[in-house]
Amino acid sequence: MRIKNSKDKKKRKIKTILNGTQELNLISDYEEGVAIYELRKKYNVSKTYISNMFKLRKVKKRIDWSAIKQWTMVDDVEAIGEGAHGIYALFFINVLDSNNIKLYIGSSTNIKTRLKCHLRELKTDQHKSINLLNIYRDDNYTMRYAIIEFCSDKEILQKENEYLRKWSDSCLLNRSKPTNKEDVGPWLEAVLKNKAYRDGYIINNETECKESVSVSKSGYGQVKVTLGGSGITGKGVTKYFTKHRVAFWEKNGSYPELIRHKCRNKKCYNPDHLESGNHRDNNLDNRGDFPEVFEKVWLELNGDLEKLTEHFSSRWKSSQLWRGKAVSYSVYDWEKKLDLRKKYPEVLDANSDRRFSLSYQKLGRSRKKKHKGLPPRFS
């Protein structure tokens, strides 16, 4: 309102105040990826109005350049130090609209190795994340990499989940999102009363494992619970929980980012067989007895690349040619992880076909260049 007798005669724009339904519609549009300038035009409101409304309603914002500028950009993956721990990002920038950014967040105790794995799987169309594959194939986006934060083993999962919760789902490519105990408290309480959780198990007398009768595709015991809604048409909210996470929460009162099965039995939800863990612990658990199996087979086959690839064909794919033979990179990876080249030099020396044998090294640099099919990552 103007002061009485004011000389300002210009017509002022009347501010638009949205009702509750309109604000929810605006938020819905935003979370589906509609640009801010389009929202301003559609709902006839200012950028400040939208910003204040988001704060009031606790709406997660999309990733923007103000956040990205604080990260450590990675122009060359090979330049990353070995064993670098922390949270990394693959982010995709729209070539027509630089504010349209899609983000994939990950964590690793060896960022260099993990990023190289992402790149290899994307280039060969073998990545497990459909969202990531689709955006990688889209010519309207360019891909870059960055390290969001360096942190210790114990902090990694907690930090990763903090970043996954920070930004709107509309810009995140991650398929699964972390869950706060506070957000799912009522559902956890409901699971405890659920018959499938209380009675849906058998006891393994040899291991004392409490094995779930119903399991998910990944092999873990699973239970479904719905809260809210009433009547014939009333719809509640349904959530799926892995039984071992509920069992850990029931006994300890905490809901950590990662829970280990000390018994190595995914179906088990005996709380005495569970403990919290981190990435390194989980990687060791997932390996199981494979290191011993690989070492034994490697010795039996004298480190022969082609025979090892064929033996483990159900586990690995032949992704590289070595002197005209189809071999798998994973053979090299596991040799390095288990330090077999140093542990059994006589095996390689007896196999002149192997690049790491003494006989091969004595060929000289000029002779080596003539051998075709040398995997580029080992050249």
Secondary structure as a PSIPRED ss2 file (coil, helix, strand):
# PSIPRED VFORMAT (PSIPRED V4.0)

   1 M C   1.000  0.000  0.000
   2 R C   1.000  0.000  0.000
   3 I C   1.000  0.000  0.000
   4 K C   1.000  0.000  0.000
   5 N C   1.000  0.000  0.000
   6 S C   1.000  0.000  0.000
   7 K C   1.000  0.000  0.000
   8 D C   1.000  0.000  0.000
   9 K C   1.000  0.000  0.000
  10 K C   1.000  0.000  0.000
  11 K C   1.000  0.000  0.000
  12 R C   1.000  0.000  0.000
  13 K C   1.000  0.000  0.000
  14 I C   1.000  0.000  0.000
  15 K C   1.000  0.000  0.000
  16 T C   1.000  0.000  0.000
  17 I C   1.000  0.000  0.000
  18 L C   1.000  0.000  0.000
  19 N C   1.000  0.000  0.000
  20 G H   0.000  1.000  0.000
  21 T H   0.000  1.000  0.000
  22 Q H   0.000  1.000  0.000
  23 E H   0.000  1.000  0.000
  24 L H   0.000  1.000  0.000
  25 N H   0.000  1.000  0.000
  26 L H   0.000  1.000  0.000
  27 I H   0.000  1.000  0.000
  28 S H   0.000  1.000  0.000
  29 D H   0.000  1.000  0.000
  30 Y H   0.000  1.000  0.000
  31 E H   0.000  1.000  0.000
  32 E C   1.000  0.000  0.000
  33 G C   1.000  0.000  0.000
  34 V C   1.000  0.000  0.000
  35 A C   1.000  0.000  0.000
  36 I H   0.000  1.000  0.000
  37 Y H   0.000  1.000  0.000
  38 E H   0.000  1.000  0.000
  39 L H   0.000  1.000  0.000
  40 R H   0.000  1.000  0.000
  41 K H   0.000  1.000  0.000
  42 K H   0.000  1.000  0.000
  43 Y H   0.000  1.000  0.000
  44 N C   1.000  0.000  0.000
  45 V C   1.000  0.000  0.000
  46 S C   1.000  0.000  0.000
  47 K H   0.000  1.000  0.000
  48 T H   0.000  1.000  0.000
  49 Y H   0.000  1.000  0.000
  50 I H   0.000  1.000  0.000
  51 S H   0.000  1.000  0.000
  52 N H   0.000  1.000  0.000
  53 M H   0.000  1.000  0.000
  54 F H   0.000  1.000  0.000
  55 K H   0.000  1.000  0.000
  56 L H   0.000  1.000  0.000
  57 R H   0.000  1.000  0.000
  58 K C   1.000  0.000  0.000
  59 V C   1.000  0.000  0.000
  60 K C   1.000  0.000  0.000
  61 K C   1.000  0.000  0.000
  62 R C   1.000  0.000  0.000
  63 I C   1.000  0.000  0.000
  64 D C   1.000  0.000  0.000
  65 W H   0.000  1.000  0.000
  66 S H   0.000  1.000  0.000
  67 A H   0.000  1.000  0.000
  68 I H   0.000  1.000  0.000
  69 K C   1.000  0.000  0.000
  70 Q C   1.000  0.000  0.000
  71 W C   1.000  0.000  0.000
  72 T E   0.000  0.000  1.000
  73 M E   0.000  0.000  1.000
  74 V E   0.000  0.000  1.000
  75 D C   1.000  0.000  0.000
  76 D C   1.000  0.000  0.000
  77 V H   0.000  1.000  0.000
  78 E H   0.000  1.000  0.000
  79 A H   0.000  1.000  0.000
  80 I C   1.000  0.000  0.000
  81 G C   1.000  0.000  0.000
  82 E C   1.000  0.000  0.000
  83 G C   1.000  0.000  0.000
  84 A C   1.000  0.000  0.000
  85 H C   1.000  0.000  0.000
  86 G E   0.000  0.000  1.000
  87 I E   0.000  0.000  1.000
  88 Y E   0.000  0.000  1.000
  89 A E   0.000  0.000  1.000
  90 L E   0.000  0.000  1.000
  91 F E   0.000  0.000  1.000
  92 F E   0.000  0.000  1.000
  93 I E   0.000  0.000  1.000
  94 N E   0.000  0.000  1.000
  95 V C   1.000  0.000  0.000
  96 L C   1.000  0.000  0.000
  97 D C   1.000  0.000  0.000
  98 S C   1.000  0.000  0.000
  99 N C   1.000  0.000  0.000
 100 N C   1.000  0.000  0.000
 101 I E   0.000  0.000  1.000
 102 K E   0.000  0.000  1.000
 103 L E   0.000  0.000  1.000
 104 Y E   0.000  0.000  1.000
 105 I E   0.000  0.000  1.000
 106 G E   0.000  0.000  1.000
 107 S E   0.000  0.000  1.000
 108 S E   0.000  0.000  1.000
 109 T C   1.000  0.000  0.000
 110 N C   1.000  0.000  0.000
 111 I H   0.000  1.000  0.000
 112 K H   0.000  1.000  0.000
 113 T H   0.000  1.000  0.000
 114 R H   0.000  1.000  0.000
 115 L H   0.000  1.000  0.000
 116 K H   0.000  1.000  0.000
 117 C H   0.000  1.000  0.000
 118 H H   0.000  1.000  0.000
 119 L H   0.000  1.000  0.000
 120 R H   0.000  1.000  0.000
 121 E H   0.000  1.000  0.000
 122 L H   0.000  1.000  0.000
 123 K H   0.000  1.000  0.000
 124 T C   1.000  0.000  0.000
 125 D C   1.000  0.000  0.000
 126 Q C   1.000  0.000  0.000
 127 H C   1.000  0.000  0.000
 128 K C   1.000  0.000  0.000
 129 S C   1.000  0.000  0.000
 130 I H   0.000  1.000  0.000
 131 N H   0.000  1.000  0.000
 132 L H   0.000  1.000  0.000
 133 L H   0.000  1.000  0.000
 134 N H   0.000  1.000  0.000
 135 I H   0.000  1.000  0.000
 136 Y H   0.000  1.000  0.000
 137 R H   0.000  1.000  0.000
 138 D C   1.000  0.000  0.000
 139 D C   1.000  0.000  0.000
 140 N C   1.000  0.000  0.000
 141 Y E   0.000  0.000  1.000
 142 T E   0.000  0.000  1.000
 143 M E   0.000  0.000  1.000
 144 R E   0.000  0.000  1.000
 145 Y E   0.000  0.000  1.000
 146 A E   0.000  0.000  1.000
 147 I E   0.000  0.000  1.000
 148 I E   0.000  0.000  1.000
 149 E E   0.000  0.000  1.000
 150 F E   0.000  0.000  1.000
 151 C C   1.000  0.000  0.000
 152 S C   1.000  0.000  0.000
 153 D H   0.000  1.000  0.000
 154 K H   0.000  1.000  0.000
 155 E H   0.000  1.000  0.000
 156 I H   0.000  1.000  0.000
 157 L H   0.000  1.000  0.000
 158 Q H   0.000  1.000  0.000
 159 K H   0.000  1.000  0.000
 160 E H   0.000  1.000  0.000
 161 N H   0.000  1.000  0.000
 162 E H   0.000  1.000  0.000
 163 Y H   0.000  1.000  0.000
 164 L H   0.000  1.000  0.000
 165 R H   0.000  1.000  0.000
 166 K H   0.000  1.000  0.000
 167 W C   1.000  0.000  0.000
 168 S C   1.000  0.000  0.000
 169 D C   1.000  0.000  0.000
 170 S C   1.000  0.000  0.000
 171 C C   1.000  0.000  0.000
 172 L E   0.000  0.000  1.000
 173 L C   1.000  0.000  0.000
 174 N C   1.000  0.000  0.000
 175 R C   1.000  0.000  0.000
 176 S C   1.000  0.000  0.000
 177 K C   1.000  0.000  0.000
 178 P C   1.000  0.000  0.000
 179 T C   1.000  0.000  0.000
 180 N C   1.000  0.000  0.000
 181 K H   0.000  1.000  0.000
 182 E H   0.000  1.000  0.000
 183 D H   0.000  1.000  0.000
 184 V H   0.000  1.000  0.000
 185 G H   0.000  1.000  0.000
 186 P H   0.000  1.000  0.000
 187 W H   0.000  1.000  0.000
 188 L H   0.000  1.000  0.000
 189 E H   0.000  1.000  0.000
 190 A H   0.000  1.000  0.000
 191 V H   0.000  1.000  0.000
 192 L H   0.000  1.000  0.000
 193 K H   0.000  1.000  0.000
 194 N C   1.000  0.000  0.000
 195 K H   0.000  1.000  0.000
 196 A H   0.000  1.000  0.000
 197 Y H   0.000  1.000  0.000
 198 R H   0.000  1.000  0.000
 199 D C   1.000  0.000  0.000
 200 G C   1.000  0.000  0.000
 201 Y E   0.000  0.000  1.000
 202 I E   0.000  0.000  1.000
 203 I E   0.000  0.000  1.000
 204 N C   1.000  0.000  0.000
 205 N C   1.000  0.000  0.000
 206 E C   1.000  0.000  0.000
 207 T C   1.000  0.000  0.000
 208 E C   1.000  0.000  0.000
 209 C C   1.000  0.000  0.000
 210 K E   0.000  0.000  1.000
 211 E E   0.000  0.000  1.000
 212 S E   0.000  0.000  1.000
 213 V C   1.000  0.000  0.000
 214 S C   1.000  0.000  0.000
 215 V E   0.000  0.000  1.000
 216 S C   1.000  0.000  0.000
 217 K C   1.000  0.000  0.000
 218 S C   1.000  0.000  0.000
 219 G C   1.000  0.000  0.000
 220 Y C   1.000  0.000  0.000
 221 G E   0.000  0.000  1.000
 222 Q E   0.000  0.000  1.000
 223 V E   0.000  0.000  1.000
 224 K E   0.000  0.000  1.000
 225 V E   0.000  0.000  1.000
 226 T E   0.000  0.000  1.000
 227 L E   0.000  0.000  1.000
 228 G C   1.000  0.000  0.000
 229 G C   1.000  0.000  0.000
 230 S C   1.000  0.000  0.000
 231 G C   1.000  0.000  0.000
 232 I C   1.000  0.000  0.000
 233 T C   1.000  0.000  0.000
 234 G C   1.000  0.000  0.000
 235 K C   1.000  0.000  0.000
 236 G C   1.000  0.000  0.000
 237 V E   0.000  0.000  1.000
 238 T E   0.000  0.000  1.000
 239 K E   0.000  0.000  1.000
 240 Y E   0.000  0.000  1.000
 241 F E   0.000  0.000  1.000
 242 T E   0.000  0.000  1.000
 243 K H   0.000  1.000  0.000
 244 H H   0.000  1.000  0.000
 245 R H   0.000  1.000  0.000
 246 V H   0.000  1.000  0.000
 247 A H   0.000  1.000  0.000
 248 F H   0.000  1.000  0.000
 249 W H   0.000  1.000  0.000
 250 E H   0.000  1.000  0.000
 251 K H   0.000  1.000  0.000
 252 N H   0.000  1.000  0.000
 253 G C   1.000  0.000  0.000
 254 S C   1.000  0.000  0.000
 255 Y C   1.000  0.000  0.000
 256 P C   1.000  0.000  0.000
 257 E C   1.000  0.000  0.000
 258 L C   1.000  0.000  0.000
 259 I E   0.000  0.000  1.000
 260 R E   0.000  0.000  1.000
 261 H E   0.000  0.000  1.000
 262 K C   1.000  0.000  0.000
 263 C C   1.000  0.000  0.000
 264 R C   1.000  0.000  0.000
 265 N C   1.000  0.000  0.000
 266 K C   1.000  0.000  0.000
 267 K C   1.000  0.000  0.000
 268 C E   0.000  0.000  1.000
 269 Y C   1.000  0.000  0.000
 270 N C   1.000  0.000  0.000
 271 P H   0.000  1.000  0.000
 272 D H   0.000  1.000  0.000
 273 H H   0.000  1.000  0.000
 274 L E   0.000  0.000  1.000
 275 E E   0.000  0.000  1.000
 276 S E   0.000  0.000  1.000
 277 G C   1.000  0.000  0.000
 278 N C   1.000  0.000  0.000
 279 H H   0.000  1.000  0.000
 280 R H   0.000  1.000  0.000
 281 D H   0.000  1.000  0.000
 282 N H   0.000  1.000  0.000
 283 N H   0.000  1.000  0.000
 284 L H   0.000  1.000  0.000
 285 D H   0.000  1.000  0.000
 286 N H   0.000  1.000  0.000
 287 R H   0.000  1.000  0.000
 288 G C   1.000  0.000  0.000
 289 D C   1.000  0.000  0.000
 290 F H   0.000  1.000  0.000
 291 P H   0.000  1.000  0.000
 292 E H   0.000  1.000  0.000
 293 V H   0.000  1.000  0.000
 294 F H   0.000  1.000  0.000
 295 E H   0.000  1.000  0.000
 296 K H   0.000  1.000  0.000
 297 V H   0.000  1.000  0.000
 298 W H   0.000  1.000  0.000
 299 L H   0.000  1.000  0.000
 300 E H   0.000  1.000  0.000
 301 L C   1.000  0.000  0.000
 302 N C   1.000  0.000  0.000
 303 G C   1.000  0.000  0.000
 304 D C   1.000  0.000  0.000
 305 L H   0.000  1.000  0.000
 306 E H   0.000  1.000  0.000
 307 K H   0.000  1.000  0.000
 308 L H   0.000  1.000  0.000
 309 T H   0.000  1.000  0.000
 310 E H   0.000  1.000  0.000
 311 H H   0.000  1.000  0.000
 312 F C   1.000  0.000  0.000
 313 S C   1.000  0.000  0.000
 314 S C   1.000  0.000  0.000
 315 R C   1.000  0.000  0.000
 316 W C   1.000  0.000  0.000
 317 K C   1.000  0.000  0.000
 318 S C   1.000  0.000  0.000
 319 S C   1.000  0.000  0.000
 320 Q E   0.000  0.000  1.000
 321 L E   0.000  0.000  1.000
 322 W E   0.000  0.000  1.000
 323 R C   1.000  0.000  0.000
 324 G C   1.000  0.000  0.000
 325 K E   0.000  0.000  1.000
 326 A E   0.000  0.000  1.000
 327 V E   0.000  0.000  1.000
 328 S C   1.000  0.000  0.000
 329 Y H   0.000  1.000  0.000
 330 S H   0.000  1.000  0.000
 331 V H   0.000  1.000  0.000
 332 Y H   0.000  1.000  0.000
 333 D H   0.000  1.000  0.000
 334 W H   0.000  1.000  0.000
 335 E H   0.000  1.000  0.000
 336 K H   0.000  1.000  0.000
 337 K H   0.000  1.000  0.000
 338 L C   1.000  0.000  0.000
 339 D C   1.000  0.000  0.000
 340 L H   0.000  1.000  0.000
 341 R H   0.000  1.000  0.000
 342 K H   0.000  1.000  0.000
 343 K H   0.000  1.000  0.000
 344 Y C   1.000  0.000  0.000
 345 P H   0.000  1.000  0.000
 346 E H   0.000  1.000  0.000
 347 V H   0.000  1.000  0.000
 348 L H   0.000  1.000  0.000
 349 D H   0.000  1.000  0.000
 350 A C   1.000  0.000  0.000
 351 N C   1.000  0.000  0.000
 352 S C   1.000  0.000  0.000
 353 D C   1.000  0.000  0.000
 354 R C   1.000  0.000  0.000
 355 R C   1.000  0.000  0.000
 356 F C   1.000  0.000  0.000
 357 S C   1.000  0.000  0.000
 358 L H   0.000  1.000  0.000
 359 S H   0.000  1.000  0.000
 360 Y H   0.000  1.000  0.000
 361 Q H   0.000  1.000  0.000
 362 K C   1.000  0.000  0.000
 363 L C   1.000  0.000  0.000
 364 G C   1.000  0.000  0.000
 365 R H   0.000  1.000  0.000
 366 S H   0.000  1.000  0.000
 367 R H   0.000  1.000  0.000
 368 K H   0.000  1.000  0.000
 369 K C   1.000  0.000  0.000
 370 K C   1.000  0.000  0.000
 371 H C   1.000  0.000  0.000
 372 K C   1.000  0.000  0.000
 373 G C   1.000  0.000  0.000
 374 L C   1.000  0.000  0.000
 375 P C   1.000  0.000  0.000
 376 P H   0.000  1.000  0.000
 377 R H   0.000  1.000  0.000
 378 F H   0.000  1.000  0.000
 379 S C   1.000  0.000  0.000
